[in-house]
Amino acid sequence: MSRADTQEDLNAVIRQHSEVLAAQLHSQRESLFPPDASKSMRKFTSGQAAALLGVNDSYLRKLHLDGKGPSPEVSSGNRRHYSADDIHNLRVLLEKTARKPGDYLPGRRAGDHLQIIGVMNFKGGSGKTTSSAHLAQRLALKGYRVLAIDLDPQASLTALHGVQPEFDLLDGGTLYDAIRYEDPVPIAEVIRKTYIPNLDLIPGNLELMEFEHETPRALSRGNAGLFFFRVKEALAQVDERYDVVVIDCPPQLGFLTMSALSAATGVLVTIHPEMLDVMSMSQFLRMTADLMDVIADSGADMSHDWMRYLLTRYEPTDAPQNRIVAFLRTMYGDKVLNAPMLKSTAISDAGLTKQTLYEVERSAFTRTTYDRAIESLNAVNDEIAQLIQKTWGR
């Protein structure tokens, strides 16, 4: 048999594998989320609801007994469970009698500007999408009005929120529709509600790559304008609807990332504390600075409210990692968030069913494993929330 007879076209093999995988993922989603293949948020125990609201469980019980606020679902053993909508409705109720404005609805007030957080790194496995998803969900559960934008053509953030790009975005529906050069649509047309109150999503898919291809052509024809303002200008259309925008940036420094950086008021760089990752981050930071110089020379204001490094997949018992962490903290000081995101099987196990740790039941894991992971995530995201509040002067 000749070699020509046994060879296969690489593109044909890859396309076949892509289609088989997409079909299997679609089948898996329909089995996980029947009957309409859509996700829903789990219920929260009264203790978890009280922790999210910042009140005592006994106070929640009293509200229930007094007939105030939403009625929780009461299970055997008189255990109360609250939906995410119940918790939001309780926030609205409690805010009316709060000691100071923002105790229960901590979002923007008059004069506060929209916080746009770009989460970035171009090294795979840095936890960029995991960080983005958990940050957006935690802020929404804490009462902020949040828009999550998947700007990564690989669309992992999109899949985590129950949208499968290959099947659900056949006719567009990504941010590309709102920032393309010909006939852009209003950004409101590509915003989707999610199953979490206060959290909206602009999904992503491979169509986002069109912006990377079209921008050089538009520049050569002289009709691109200030292309790096396109994301910022699109977001300005819905400025009043949100407190925080979380952008999961592409893992490369292209035109999409440059546009996200130009729009961002805060930048979060994820770092896996391993030497190879730190070495690649050195090149990433240098390239980012060079690109931002070019944008600034073109008239963009590159001042930001804050920039922080987030340590991800951190293992406290790993001595080499601890040396890297100490090295980074010595160099960058308080630019490194105090709270690291710990490496946890709970986070990766939740990902197997396209869920975040905030979506899965505690009973699905060993309690100590779950508690350790959730405490780590909450510490990270609440530290970022404090940065947001500080930016607003609170």
Secondary structure, 3 states (H helix, E strand, C coil): CCHHHHCCCHHHHHHHHHHHHHHHHHHHHHHHCCCCCCCCCCCEEHHHHHHHHCCCHHHHHHHHHCCCCCCCEEEHHHEEEECHHHHHHHHHHHHCCCCCCCCCCCCCCCCCCCEEEEEECCCCCCCHHHHHHHHHHHHHHCCCCEEEEECCCCCHHHHHCCCCHHHHCCCCCCCHHHHCCCCCCCHHHHCEECCCCCEEEECCCHHHHHHHHHHHHHHHHCCCCCHHHHHHHHHHCCHHHCCEEEEECCCCCCHHHHHHHHHCCEEEEEECCCHHHHHHHHHHHHHHHHHHHHHHHCCCCCCCCEEEEEECCECCCCHHHHHHHHHHHHHHHHHECCCCCECCHHHHHHHHCCCCCCCCCHHHCCHHHHHHHHHHHHHHHHHHHHHHHHHCCC
